[in-house]
Amino acid sequence: MNDLLKAEDLAERLQVRPETVKTWTRDNVIPAIRINPRVIRYDYAEVVDALKRRRVGEGWINERPGGQPGRKE
């Protein structure tokens, strides 16, 4: 297993805001490892794989699941 990253570190590598990583986690867009209720870590390779499987046309950037408008990144 690779080193596990905090949301802030993952966000820096992906060049997005930490809030985006947290939103993706909440919306099950990316996999997360919950150490305890307050501590979440990410395996970079697994996250990149999950993002690569997503298609731009699915609306995940501009729309949350259920058709709710989201914030553009």
MILUM-992825 format. One record per atom (N, C-alpha, C): residue number from 1; atom name; x, y, z. Coordinates in Angstrom, 3 decimals. Each point is the difference from the previous one (the first is absolute). Layout:
BEGIN
<site><nr>NUM</nr><atom>CA</atom><c1>X</c1><c2>Y</c2><c3>Z</c3></site>
...
This chain:
BEGIN
<site><nr>1</nr><atom>N</atom><c1>0.846</c1><c2>-1.176</c2><c3>0.000</c3></site>
<site><nr>1</nr><atom>CA</atom><c1>-0.846</c1><c2>1.176</c2><c3>0.000</c3></site>
<site><nr>1</nr><atom>C</atom><c1>0.893</c1><c2>1.242</c2><c3>0.000</c3></site>
<site><nr>2</nr><atom>N</atom><c1>-0.425</c1><c2>0.997</c2><c3>-0.728</c3></site>
<site><nr>2</nr><atom>CA</atom><c1>0.730</c1><c2>1.267</c2><c3>-0.036</c3></site>
<site><nr>2</nr><atom>C</atom><c1>-0.239</c1><c2>0.771</c2><c3>1.287</c3></site>
<site><nr>3</nr><atom>N</atom><c1>0.759</c1><c2>1.072</c2><c3>0.169</c3></site>
<site><nr>3</nr><atom>CA</atom><c1>-0.242</c1><c2>0.875</c2><c3>1.140</c3></site>
<site><nr>3</nr><atom>C</atom><c1>-1.404</c1><c2>0.580</c2><c3>-0.113</c3></site>
<site><nr>4</nr><atom>N</atom><c1>-0.630</c1><c2>0.173</c2><c3>1.147</c3></site>
<site><nr>4</nr><atom>CA</atom><c1>-1.340</c1><c2>0.572</c2><c3>0.013</c3></site>
<site><nr>4</nr><atom>C</atom><c1>0.098</c1><c2>1.510</c2><c3>0.173</c3></site>
<site><nr>5</nr><atom>N</atom><c1>-0.853</c1><c2>0.719</c2><c3>-0.728</c3></site>
<site><nr>5</nr><atom>CA</atom><c1>0.048</c1><c2>1.460</c2><c3>-0.025</c3></site>
<site><nr>5</nr><atom>C</atom><c1>-1.191</c1><c2>0.608</c2><c3>0.723</c3></site>
<site><nr>6</nr><atom>N</atom><c1>0.223</c1><c2>1.172</c2><c3>0.582</c3></site>
<site><nr>6</nr><atom>CA</atom><c1>-1.088</c1><c2>0.815</c2><c3>0.534</c3></site>
<site><nr>6</nr><atom>C</atom><c1>-0.697</c1><c2>0.672</c2><c3>-1.181</c3></site>
<site><nr>7</nr><atom>N</atom><c1>-1.203</c1><c2>0.493</c2><c3>0.234</c3></site>
<site><nr>7</nr><atom>CA</atom><c1>-0.766</c1><c2>0.678</c2><c3>-1.052</c3></site>
<site><nr>7</nr><atom>C</atom><c1>0.786</c1><c2>1.172</c2><c3>-0.580</c3></site>
<site><nr>8</nr><atom>N</atom><c1>0.682</c1><c2>0.745</c2><c3>0.847</c3></site>
<site><nr>8</nr><atom>CA</atom><c1>0.763</c1><c2>1.162</c2><c3>-0.459</c3></site>
<site><nr>8</nr><atom>C</atom><c1>1.148</c1><c2>-0.406</c2><c3>-0.924</c3></site>
<site><nr>9</nr><atom>N</atom><c1>0.677</c1><c2>-1.092</c2><c3>0.349</c3></site>
<site><nr>9</nr><atom>CA</atom><c1>1.113</c1><c2>-0.483</c2><c3>-0.819</c3></site>
<site><nr>9</nr><atom>C</atom><c1>-0.492</c1><c2>-0.566</c2><c3>-1.331</c3></site>
<site><nr>10</nr><atom>N</atom><c1>-1.109</c1><c2>-0.719</c2><c3>0.045</c3></site>
<site><nr>10</nr><atom>CA</atom><c1>-0.586</c1><c2>-0.522</c2><c3>-1.231</c3></site>
<site><nr>10</nr><atom>C</atom><c1>-0.441</c1><c2>1.148</c2><c3>-0.903</c3></site>
<site><nr>11</nr><atom>N</atom><c1>-0.626</c1><c2>0.998</c2><c3>0.583</c3></site>
<site><nr>11</nr><atom>CA</atom><c1>-0.454</c1><c2>1.157</c2><c3>-0.771</c3></site>
<site><nr>11</nr><atom>C</atom><c1>1.170</c1><c2>0.685</c2><c3>-0.701</c3></site>
<site><nr>12</nr><atom>N</atom><c1>1.105</c1><c2>0.122</c2><c3>0.687</c3></site>
<site><nr>12</nr><atom>CA</atom><c1>1.181</c1><c2>0.628</c2><c3>-0.590</c3></site>
<site><nr>12</nr><atom>C</atom><c1>0.498</c1><c2>-0.811</c2><c3>-1.200</c3></site>
<site><nr>13</nr><atom>N</atom><c1>0.036</c1><c2>-1.302</c2><c3>0.146</c3></site>
<site><nr>13</nr><atom>CA</atom><c1>0.466</c1><c2>-0.846</c2><c3>-1.110</c3></site>
<site><nr>13</nr><atom>C</atom><c1>-0.944</c1><c2>0.046</c2><c3>-1.194</c3></site>
<site><nr>14</nr><atom>N</atom><c1>-1.309</c1><c2>0.097</c2><c3>0.274</c3></site>
<site><nr>14</nr><atom>CA</atom><c1>-0.989</c1><c2>0.015</c2><c3>-1.069</c3></site>
<site><nr>14</nr><atom>C</atom><c1>-0.269</c1><c2>1.413</c2><c3>-0.530</c3></site>
<site><nr>15</nr><atom>N</atom><c1>0.579</c1><c2>0.983</c2><c3>0.641</c3></site>
<site><nr>15</nr><atom>CA</atom><c1>-0.177</c1><c2>1.405</c2><c3>-0.357</c3></site>
<site><nr>15</nr><atom>C</atom><c1>-1.461</c1><c2>0.427</c2><c3>0.074</c3></site>
<site><nr>16</nr><atom>N</atom><c1>-0.636</c1><c2>-0.383</c2><c3>1.110</c3></site>
<site><nr>16</nr><atom>CA</atom><c1>-1.351</c1><c2>0.444</c2><c3>0.314</c3></site>
<site><nr>16</nr><atom>C</atom><c1>0.007</c1><c2>0.503</c2><c3>1.441</c3></site>
<site><nr>17</nr><atom>N</atom><c1>-1.121</c1><c2>0.554</c2><c3>0.433</c3></site>
<site><nr>17</nr><atom>CA</atom><c1>-0.086</c1><c2>0.478</c2><c3>1.382</c3></site>
<site><nr>17</nr><atom>C</atom><c1>-0.316</c1><c2>-1.163</c2><c3>0.942</c3></site>
<site><nr>18</nr><atom>N</atom><c1>0.421</c1><c2>0.088</c2><c3>1.253</c3></site>
<site><nr>18</nr><atom>CA</atom><c1>-0.331</c1><c2>-1.054</c2><c3>0.968</c3></site>
<site><nr>18</nr><atom>C</atom><c1>-1.507</c1><c2>-0.219</c2><c3>0.123</c3></site>
<site><nr>19</nr><atom>N</atom><c1>-0.781</c1><c2>1.049</c2><c3>-0.157</c3></site>
<site><nr>19</nr><atom>CA</atom><c1>-1.458</c1><c2>-0.135</c2><c3>0.064</c3></site>
<site><nr>19</nr><atom>C</atom><c1>-0.511</c1><c2>-0.910</c2><c3>-1.121</c3></site>
<site><nr>20</nr><atom>N</atom><c1>0.658</c1><c2>0.042</c2><c3>-1.151</c3></site>
<site><nr>20</nr><atom>CA</atom><c1>-0.383</c1><c2>-0.866</c2><c3>-1.116</c3></site>
<site><nr>20</nr><atom>C</atom><c1>0.241</c1><c2>-1.456</c2><c3>0.353</c3></site>
<site><nr>21</nr><atom>N</atom><c1>1.141</c1><c2>-0.290</c2><c3>0.599</c3></site>
<site><nr>21</nr><atom>CA</atom><c1>0.304</c1><c2>-1.377</c2><c3>0.426</c3></site>
<site><nr>21</nr><atom>C</atom><c1>-1.053</c1><c2>-0.467</c2><c3>0.998</c3></site>
<site><nr>22</nr><atom>N</atom><c1>-0.368</c1><c2>0.846</c2><c3>0.932</c3></site>
<site><nr>22</nr><atom>CA</atom><c1>-0.996</c1><c2>-0.371</c2><c3>1.013</c3></site>
<site><nr>22</nr><atom>C</atom><c1>-1.371</c1><c2>-0.218</c2><c3>-0.627</c3></site>
<site><nr>23</nr><atom>N</atom><c1>-0.349</c1><c2>0.825</c2><c3>-0.985</c3></site>
<site><nr>23</nr><atom>CA</atom><c1>-1.274</c1><c2>-0.181</c2><c3>-0.712</c3></site>
<site><nr>23</nr><atom>C</atom><c1>-0.001</c1><c2>-1.308</c2><c3>-0.767</c3></site>
<site><nr>24</nr><atom>N</atom><c1>1.090</c1><c2>-0.276</c2><c3>-0.717</c3></site>
<site><nr>24</nr><atom>CA</atom><c1>0.103</c1><c2>-1.255</c2><c3>-0.740</c3></site>
<site><nr>24</nr><atom>C</atom><c1>-0.101</c1><c2>-1.190</c2><c3>0.936</c3></site>
<site><nr>25</nr><atom>N</atom><c1>0.582</c1><c2>0.116</c2><c3>1.186</c3></site>
<site><nr>25</nr><atom>CA</atom><c1>-0.070</c1><c2>-1.084</c2><c3>0.982</c3></site>
<site><nr>25</nr><atom>C</atom><c1>-1.443</c1><c2>-0.202</c2><c3>0.439</c3></site>
<site><nr>26</nr><atom>N</atom><c1>-0.646</c1><c2>1.084</c2><c3>0.382</c3></site>
<site><nr>26</nr><atom>CA</atom><c1>-1.388</c1><c2>-0.067</c2><c3>0.465</c3></site>
<site><nr>26</nr><atom>C</atom><c1>-0.927</c1><c2>-0.577</c2><c3>-1.071</c3></site>
<site><nr>27</nr><atom>N</atom><c1>0.264</c1><c2>0.357</c2><c3>-1.270</c3></site>
<site><nr>27</nr><atom>CA</atom><c1>-0.840</c1><c2>-0.450</c2><c3>-1.107</c3></site>
<site><nr>27</nr><atom>C</atom><c1>0.454</c1><c2>-1.336</c2><c3>-0.592</c3></site>
<site><nr>28</nr><atom>N</atom><c1>0.964</c1><c2>-0.646</c2><c3>0.660</c3></site>
<site><nr>28</nr><atom>CA</atom><c1>0.523</c1><c2>-1.307</c2><c3>-0.435</c3></site>
<site><nr>28</nr><atom>C</atom><c1>0.593</c1><c2>0.022</c2><c3>-1.408</c3></site>
<site><nr>29</nr><atom>N</atom><c1>0.602</c1><c2>1.102</c2><c3>-0.374</c3></site>
<site><nr>29</nr><atom>CA</atom><c1>0.680</c1><c2>0.103</c2><c3>-1.283</c3></site>
<site><nr>29</nr><atom>C</atom><c1>1.379</c1><c2>-0.631</c2><c3>0.097</c3></site>
<site><nr>30</nr><atom>N</atom><c1>0.645</c1><c2>0.155</c2><c3>1.148</c3></site>
<site><nr>30</nr><atom>CA</atom><c1>1.336</c1><c2>-0.555</c2><c3>0.216</c3></site>
<site><nr>30</nr><atom>C</atom><c1>-0.017</c1><c2>-0.899</c2><c3>1.239</c3></site>
<site><nr>31</nr><atom>N</atom><c1>0.865</c1><c2>-1.025</c2><c3>0.014</c3></site>
<site><nr>31</nr><atom>CA</atom><c1>0.069</c1><c2>-0.877</c2><c3>1.177</c3></site>
<site><nr>31</nr><atom>C</atom><c1>0.763</c1><c2>0.672</c2><c3>1.141</c3></site>
<site><nr>32</nr><atom>N</atom><c1>-0.437</c1><c2>-0.288</c2><c3>1.196</c3></site>
<site><nr>32</nr><atom>CA</atom><c1>0.644</c1><c2>0.550</c2><c3>1.193</c3></site>
<site><nr>32</nr><atom>C</atom><c1>0.126</c1><c2>-1.093</c2><c3>1.042</c3></site>
<site><nr>33</nr><atom>N</atom><c1>0.990</c1><c2>0.138</c2><c3>0.850</c3></site>
<site><nr>33</nr><atom>CA</atom><c1>0.218</c1><c2>-0.937</c2><c3>1.097</c3></site>
<site><nr>33</nr><atom>C</atom><c1>-0.300</c1><c2>0.741</c2><c3>1.291</c3></site>
<site><nr>34</nr><atom>N</atom><c1>-1.034</c1><c2>-0.427</c2><c3>0.684</c3></site>
<site><nr>34</nr><atom>CA</atom><c1>-0.402</c1><c2>0.660</c2><c3>1.247</c3></site>
<site><nr>34</nr><atom>C</atom><c1>0.718</c1><c2>-0.696</c2><c3>1.157</c3></site>
<site><nr>35</nr><atom>N</atom><c1>0.958</c1><c2>0.712</c2><c3>0.588</c3></site>
<site><nr>35</nr><atom>CA</atom><c1>0.771</c1><c2>-0.531</c2><c3>1.130</c3></site>
<site><nr>35</nr><atom>C</atom><c1>-0.870</c1><c2>-0.007</c2><c3>1.254</c3></site>
<site><nr>36</nr><atom>N</atom><c1>-0.722</c1><c2>1.082</c2><c3>0.217</c3></site>
<site><nr>36</nr><atom>CA</atom><c1>-0.995</c1><c2>0.130</c2><c3>1.057</c3></site>
<site><nr>36</nr><atom>C</atom><c1>-0.991</c1><c2>1.064</c2><c3>-0.473</c3></site>
<site><nr>37</nr><atom>N</atom><c1>-1.020</c1><c2>0.332</c2><c3>0.754</c3></site>
<site><nr>37</nr><atom>CA</atom><c1>-1.007</c1><c2>0.936</c2><c3>-0.514</c3></site>
<site><nr>37</nr><atom>C</atom><c1>0.547</c1><c2>1.366</c2><c3>-0.445</c3></site>
<site><nr>38</nr><atom>N</atom><c1>1.136</c1><c2>0.402</c2><c3>0.519</c3></site>
<site><nr>38</nr><atom>CA</atom><c1>0.535</c1><c2>1.321</c2><c3>-0.349</c3></site>
<site><nr>38</nr><atom>C</atom><c1>1.232</c1><c2>-0.041</c2><c3>-0.894</c3></site>
<site><nr>39</nr><atom>N</atom><c1>0.559</c1><c2>-1.172</c2><c3>-0.230</c3></site>
<site><nr>39</nr><atom>CA</atom><c1>1.245</c1><c2>-0.104</c2><c3>-0.762</c3></site>
<site><nr>39</nr><atom>C</atom><c1>-0.235</c1><c2>-0.814</c2><c3>-1.273</c3></site>
<site><nr>40</nr><atom>N</atom><c1>0.203</c1><c2>0.672</c2><c3>-1.140</c3></site>
<site><nr>40</nr><atom>CA</atom><c1>-0.156</c1><c2>-0.638</c2><c3>-1.308</c3></site>
<site><nr>40</nr><atom>C</atom><c1>1.315</c1><c2>0.143</c2><c3>-0.752</c3></site>
<site><nr>41</nr><atom>N</atom><c1>0.413</c1><c2>-1.068</c2><c3>-0.653</c3></site>
<site><nr>41</nr><atom>CA</atom><c1>1.223</c1><c2>0.026</c2><c3>-0.798</c3></site>
<site><nr>41</nr><atom>C</atom><c1>-0.308</c1><c2>-0.554</c2><c3>-1.383</c3></site>
<site><nr>42</nr><atom>N</atom><c1>0.903</c1><c2>0.294</c2><c3>-0.941</c3></site>
<site><nr>42</nr><atom>CA</atom><c1>-0.201</c1><c2>-0.360</c2><c3>-1.396</c3></site>
<site><nr>42</nr><atom>C</atom><c1>1.236</c1><c2>-0.670</c2><c3>-0.568</c3></site>
<site><nr>43</nr><atom>N</atom><c1>-0.226</c1><c2>-1.039</c2><c3>-0.795</c3></site>
<site><nr>43</nr><atom>CA</atom><c1>1.072</c1><c2>-0.636</c2><c3>-0.757</c3></site>
<site><nr>43</nr><atom>C</atom><c1>-0.002</c1><c2>0.670</c2><c3>-1.370</c3></site>
<site><nr>44</nr><atom>N</atom><c1>1.063</c1><c2>0.708</c2><c3>-0.316</c3></site>
<site><nr>44</nr><atom>CA</atom><c1>0.059</c1><c2>0.805</c2><c3>-1.216</c3></site>
<site><nr>44</nr><atom>C</atom><c1>-0.288</c1><c2>-0.829</c2><c3>-1.257</c3></site>
<site><nr>45</nr><atom>N</atom><c1>0.610</c1><c2>-1.161</c2><c3>-0.121</c3></site>
<site><nr>45</nr><atom>CA</atom><c1>-0.186</c1><c2>-0.831</c2><c3>-1.190</c3></site>
<site><nr>45</nr><atom>C</atom><c1>-1.457</c1><c2>-0.423</c2><c3>-0.155</c3></site>
<site><nr>46</nr><atom>N</atom><c1>-0.653</c1><c2>-0.352</c2><c3>1.095</c3></site>
<site><nr>46</nr><atom>CA</atom><c1>-1.407</c1><c2>-0.403</c2><c3>-0.066</c3></site>
<site><nr>46</nr><atom>C</atom><c1>-0.888</c1><c2>1.170</c2><c3>-0.393</c3></site>
<site><nr>47</nr><atom>N</atom><c1>0.304</c1><c2>1.179</c2><c3>0.513</c3></site>
<site><nr>47</nr><atom>CA</atom><c1>-0.780</c1><c2>1.189</c2><c3>-0.336</c3></site>
<site><nr>47</nr><atom>C</atom><c1>0.146</c1><c2>0.326</c2><c3>-1.486</c3></site>
<site><nr>48</nr><atom>N</atom><c1>1.229</c1><c2>-0.028</c2><c3>-0.499</c3></site>
<site><nr>48</nr><atom>CA</atom><c1>0.228</c1><c2>0.288</c2><c3>-1.421</c3></site>
<site><nr>48</nr><atom>C</atom><c1>-0.724</c1><c2>-1.019</c2><c3>-0.870</c3></site>
<site><nr>49</nr><atom>N</atom><c1>0.046</c1><c2>-1.267</c2><c3>0.372</c3></site>
<site><nr>49</nr><atom>CA</atom><c1>-0.715</c1><c2>-1.028</c2><c3>-0.758</c3></site>
<site><nr>49</nr><atom>C</atom><c1>-1.505</c1><c2>0.284</c2><c3>-0.020</c3></site>
<site><nr>50</nr><atom>N</atom><c1>-0.551</c1><c2>0.372</c2><c3>1.142</c3></site>
<site><nr>50</nr><atom>CA</atom><c1>-1.435</c1><c2>0.297</c2><c3>0.079</c3></site>
<site><nr>50</nr><atom>C</atom><c1>-0.354</c1><c2>1.197</c2><c3>-0.882</c3></site>
<site><nr>51</nr><atom>N</atom><c1>0.839</c1><c2>1.013</c2><c3>0.007</c3></site>
<site><nr>51</nr><atom>CA</atom><c1>-0.266</c1><c2>1.179</c2><c3>-0.824</c3></site>
<site><nr>51</nr><atom>C</atom><c1>0.129</c1><c2>-0.325</c2><c3>-1.487</c3></site>
<site><nr>52</nr><atom>N</atom><c1>0.934</c1><c2>-0.856</c2><c3>-0.358</c3></site>
<site><nr>52</nr><atom>CA</atom><c1>0.166</c1><c2>-0.382</c2><c3>-1.404</c3></site>
<site><nr>52</nr><atom>C</atom><c1>-1.203</c1><c2>-0.784</c2><c3>-0.515</c3></site>
<site><nr>53</nr><atom>N</atom><c1>-0.648</c1><c2>-0.735</c2><c3>0.879</c3></site>
<site><nr>53</nr><atom>CA</atom><c1>-1.177</c1><c2>-0.774</c2><c3>-0.408</c3></site>
<site><nr>53</nr><atom>C</atom><c1>-1.222</c1><c2>0.884</c2><c3>-0.240</c3></site>
<site><nr>54</nr><atom>N</atom><c1>0.039</c1><c2>1.212</c2><c3>0.547</c3></site>
<site><nr>54</nr><atom>CA</atom><c1>-1.114</c1><c2>0.930</c2><c3>-0.195</c3></site>
<site><nr>54</nr><atom>C</atom><c1>0.100</c1><c2>0.612</c2><c3>-1.392</c3></site>
<site><nr>55</nr><atom>N</atom><c1>-1.121</c1><c2>0.288</c2><c3>-0.582</c3></site>
<site><nr>55</nr><atom>CA</atom><c1>0.011</c1><c2>0.655</c2><c3>-1.301</c3></site>
<site><nr>55</nr><atom>C</atom><c1>-0.474</c1><c2>1.427</c2><c3>0.165</c3></site>
<site><nr>56</nr><atom>N</atom><c1>0.606</c1><c2>0.903</c2><c3>-0.728</c3></site>
<site><nr>56</nr><atom>CA</atom><c1>-0.317</c1><c2>1.423</c2><c3>0.114</c3></site>
<site><nr>56</nr><atom>C</atom><c1>-1.488</c1><c2>0.250</c2><c3>-0.240</c3></site>
<site><nr>57</nr><atom>N</atom><c1>-0.621</c1><c2>-0.706</c2><c3>-0.910</c3></site>
<site><nr>57</nr><atom>CA</atom><c1>-1.396</c1><c2>0.219</c2><c3>-0.325</c3></site>
<site><nr>57</nr><atom>C</atom><c1>-0.989</c1><c2>-0.429</c2><c3>1.068</c3></site>
<site><nr>58</nr><atom>N</atom><c1>0.458</c1><c2>-0.638</c2><c3>1.067</c3></site>
<site><nr>58</nr><atom>CA</atom><c1>-0.911</c1><c2>-0.467</c2><c3>1.040</c3></site>
<site><nr>58</nr><atom>C</atom><c1>-0.496</c1><c2>1.113</c2><c3>0.895</c3></site>
<site><nr>59</nr><atom>N</atom><c1>0.590</c1><c2>1.175</c2><c3>-0.073</c3></site>
<site><nr>59</nr><atom>CA</atom><c1>-0.479</c1><c2>1.121</c2><c3>0.794</c3></site>
<site><nr>59</nr><atom>C</atom><c1>0.565</c1><c2>0.072</c2><c3>1.401</c3></site>
<site><nr>60</nr><atom>N</atom><c1>0.979</c1><c2>-0.811</c2><c3>0.321</c3></site>
<site><nr>60</nr><atom>CA</atom><c1>0.502</c1><c2>-0.005</c2><c3>1.379</c3></site>
<site><nr>60</nr><atom>C</atom><c1>0.726</c1><c2>1.261</c2><c3>0.383</c3></site>
<site><nr>61</nr><atom>N</atom><c1>0.436</c1><c2>0.790</c2><c3>-0.958</c3></site>
<site><nr>61</nr><atom>CA</atom><c1>0.677</c1><c2>1.245</c2><c3>0.343</c3></site>
<site><nr>61</nr><atom>C</atom><c1>-1.024</c1><c2>1.089</c2><c3>0.316</c3></site>
<site><nr>62</nr><atom>N</atom><c1>-1.061</c1><c2>0.062</c2><c3>-0.775</c3></site>
<site><nr>62</nr><atom>CA</atom><c1>-0.962</c1><c2>1.079</c2><c3>0.133</c3></site>
<site><nr>62</nr><atom>C</atom><c1>-1.263</c1><c2>-0.377</c2><c3>0.749</c3></site>
<site><nr>63</nr><atom>N</atom><c1>-0.162</c1><c2>-1.251</c2><c3>0.340</c3></site>
<site><nr>63</nr><atom>CA</atom><c1>-1.246</c1><c2>-0.450</c2><c3>0.580</c3></site>
<site><nr>63</nr><atom>C</atom><c1>0.260</c1><c2>-1.061</c2><c3>1.050</c3></site>
<site><nr>64</nr><atom>N</atom><c1>-0.681</c1><c2>0.108</c2><c3>1.107</c3></site>
<site><nr>64</nr><atom>CA</atom><c1>0.104</c1><c2>-1.008</c2><c3>1.043</c3></site>
<site><nr>64</nr><atom>C</atom><c1>-0.996</c1><c2>-1.114</c2><c3>-0.297</c3></site>
<site><nr>65</nr><atom>N</atom><c1>0.204</c1><c2>-1.175</c2><c3>0.611</c3></site>
<site><nr>65</nr><atom>CA</atom><c1>-0.964</c1><c2>-1.088</c2><c3>-0.219</c3></site>
<site><nr>65</nr><atom>C</atom><c1>-1.409</c1><c2>0.462</c2><c3>0.344</c3></site>
<site><nr>66</nr><atom>N</atom><c1>-0.960</c1><c2>-0.456</c2><c3>-0.771</c3></site>
<site><nr>66</nr><atom>CA</atom><c1>-1.383</c1><c2>0.397</c2><c3>0.232</c3></site>
<site><nr>66</nr><atom>C</atom><c1>-0.385</c1><c2>1.260</c2><c3>-0.745</c3></site>
<site><nr>67</nr><atom>N</atom><c1>0.916</c1><c2>0.507</c2><c3>-0.859</c3></site>
<site><nr>67</nr><atom>CA</atom><c1>-0.316</c1><c2>1.160</c2><c3>-0.802</c3></site>
<site><nr>67</nr><atom>C</atom><c1>0.176</c1><c2>1.338</c2><c3>0.707</c3></site>
<site><nr>68</nr><atom>N</atom><c1>0.555</c1><c2>-0.017</c2><c3>1.180</c3></site>
<site><nr>68</nr><atom>CA</atom><c1>0.236</c1><c2>1.240</c2><c3>0.730</c3></site>
<site><nr>68</nr><atom>C</atom><c1>1.134</c1><c2>0.784</c2><c3>-0.631</c3></site>
<site><nr>69</nr><atom>N</atom><c1>-0.167</c1><c2>1.286</c2><c3>-0.215</c3></site>
<site><nr>69</nr><atom>CA</atom><c1>1.118</c1><c2>0.783</c2><c3>-0.563</c3></site>
<site><nr>69</nr><atom>C</atom><c1>1.186</c1><c2>-0.010</c2><c3>0.946</c3></site>
<site><nr>70</nr><atom>N</atom><c1>1.181</c1><c2>-0.098</c2><c3>-0.562</c3></site>
<site><nr>70</nr><atom>CA</atom><c1>1.230</c1><c2>0.055</c2><c3>0.788</c3></site>
<site><nr>70</nr><atom>C</atom><c1>0.823</c1><c2>1.179</c2><c3>-0.440</c3></site>
<site><nr>71</nr><atom>N</atom><c1>1.131</c1><c2>0.178</c2><c3>0.607</c3></site>
<site><nr>71</nr><atom>CA</atom><c1>0.886</c1><c2>1.093</c2><c3>-0.340</c3></site>
<site><nr>71</nr><atom>C</atom><c1>0.992</c1><c2>-0.456</c2><c3>-1.046</c3></site>
<site><nr>72</nr><atom>N</atom><c1>0.186</c1><c2>0.803</c2><c3>-1.034</c3></site>
<site><nr>72</nr><atom>CA</atom><c1>1.006</c1><c2>-0.325</c2><c3>-1.022</c3></site>
<site><nr>72</nr><atom>C</atom><c1>1.383</c1><c2>0.134</c2><c3>0.608</c3></site>
<site><nr>73</nr><atom>N</atom><c1>0.885</c1><c2>-0.896</c2><c3>-0.398</c3></site>
<site><nr>73</nr><atom>CA</atom><c1>1.392</c1><c2>0.063</c2><c3>0.474</c3></site>
<site><nr>73</nr><atom>C</atom><c1>0.900</c1><c2>0.433</c2><c3>-1.107</c3></site>
